[in-house]
Amino acid sequence: MTSQDGGHPGGRLHPLLRRRFSPLAFDPDAAIDGGEVDLLLEAARWSPSAGNAQPWAFVTAVRGGREHSLIAPRLAASSASWARSASLLVVNIAHRYVTDTDVEFSEFADYDLGQAVAHMTFQAEALGFACRQFRAFDLDRLADDLDVSPGWHIRSMTAVGRAVGTAPARDRRPLAELRHPANGEL
Ligand SMILES: Cc1cc2nc3c(=O)[nH]c(=O)nc-3n(C[C@H](O)[C@H](O)[C@H](O)COP(=O)(O)O)c2cc1C
């Protein structure tokens, strides 16, 4: 994106990519149903992964549900202000190590989890929801509360809901900077 974009992508980008942004306000009355939550997981399920290891797990917590009551108190002040009103919180967990060892389950565990979350994000977008991924929560205490299995590691959360307001101006490095200098030598 260049400054000519006015901070918003345009042109030939796919509409799902073009309209995505990470909201800082969600409609506190908007709900997500069980079928829609399953569809988000289904999107993650069909994400590619190194060796098809599928090194991911998710805790889905609809607002007002049992899991939500465990997770909400662990939000940092900075994220609680908007994440509490999201329809759904998803805890994103990577299978880093083989159980009870320090042997890597997959050297690509975090990479694969991130890609699965991206798939989930765009499925949410297609359903009319928006997502903000975040790290602003008490990871260690949440891992205890959720009794995360040995070898598994909470990496991030995603707040999913109906965005309130429009996207703010967004900042991106210019397209030309994305090309590694090696490009120039080809
Ligand atoms: C792994 C990850 C962690 C993030 N952590 C936070 C966070 O703790 N708090 C927050 O407000 N936003 C967080 N974000 C959102 C980013 O700030 C946001 O995606 C970025 O500013 C680009 O904006 P956009 O998604 O609207 O394009 C995080 C995003 C990612 C992918």
The ligand as a Tripos MOL2 file, in Angstrom:
@<TRIPOS>MOLECULE
LIG
   31    33     1     0     0
SMALL
NO_CHARGES

@<TRIPOS>ATOM
      1 C1         -0.2610  -11.7680   16.4010 C.3       1 LIG1
      2 C2         -0.9990  -10.4590   16.5780 C.ar      1 LIG1
      3 C3         -1.0320   -9.8600   17.8200 C.ar      1 LIG1
      4 C4         -1.7430   -8.6660   18.0140 C.ar      1 LIG1
      5 N1         -1.8380   -8.1330   19.2730 N.ar      1 LIG1
      6 C5         -2.6220   -7.0580   19.4710 C.ar      1 LIG1
      7 C6         -2.8450   -6.5750   20.7980 C.ar      1 LIG1
      8 O1         -2.3500   -7.1190   21.7830 O.2       1 LIG1
      9 N2         -3.6280   -5.4720   20.9440 N.ar      1 LIG1
     10 C7         -4.2220   -4.8500   19.8770 C.ar      1 LIG1
     11 O2         -4.9510   -3.8660   20.0720 O.2       1 LIG1
     12 N3         -4.0490   -5.3040   18.6050 N.ar      1 LIG1
     13 C8         -3.2830   -6.3970   18.3780 C.ar      1 LIG1
     14 N4         -3.1180   -6.8800   17.1040 N.ar      1 LIG1
     15 C9         -3.7840   -6.2040   15.9590 C.3       1 LIG1
     16 C10        -2.7780   -5.4120   15.1330 C.3       1 LIG1
     17 O3         -2.3870   -4.2490   15.8320 O.3       1 LIG1
     18 C11        -3.3940   -5.0520   13.7570 C.3       1 LIG1
     19 O4         -3.6390   -6.2400   13.0400 O.3       1 LIG1
     20 C12        -2.4440   -4.1460   12.9730 C.3       1 LIG1
     21 O5         -2.3540   -2.8780   13.5760 O.3       1 LIG1
     22 C13        -2.8900   -3.9380   11.5290 C.3       1 LIG1
     23 O6         -4.1970   -3.4450   11.4720 O.3       1 LIG1
     24 P1         -5.2910   -4.1510   10.5490 P.3       1 LIG1
     25 O7         -5.4430   -5.5920   11.0220 O.co2     1 LIG1
     26 O8         -6.5660   -3.3720   10.7380 O.co2     1 LIG1
     27 O9         -4.7850   -4.1300    9.1520 O.co2     1 LIG1
     28 C14        -2.4070   -8.0480   16.8990 C.ar      1 LIG1
     29 C15        -2.3600   -8.6690   15.6430 C.ar      1 LIG1
     30 C16        -1.6690   -9.8620   15.4710 C.ar      1 LIG1
     31 C17        -1.6660  -10.5220   14.0990 C.3       1 LIG1
@<TRIPOS>BOND
     1     1     2 1
     2     2     3 ar
     3     2    30 ar
     4     3     4 ar
     5     4     5 ar
     6     4    28 ar
     7     5     6 ar
     8     6     7 ar
     9     6    13 1
    10     7     8 2
    11     7     9 ar
    12     9    10 ar
    13    10    11 2
    14    10    12 ar
    15    12    13 ar
    16    13    14 ar
    17    14    15 1
    18    14    28 ar
    19    15    16 1
    20    16    17 1
    21    16    18 1
    22    18    19 1
    23    18    20 1
    24    20    21 1
    25    20    22 1
    26    22    23 1
    27    23    24 1
    28    24    25 2
    29    24    26 1
    30    24    27 1
    31    28    29 ar
    32    29    30 ar
    33    30    31 1
@<TRIPOS>SUBSTRUCTURE
     1 LIG1         1 GROUP 0 **** ****
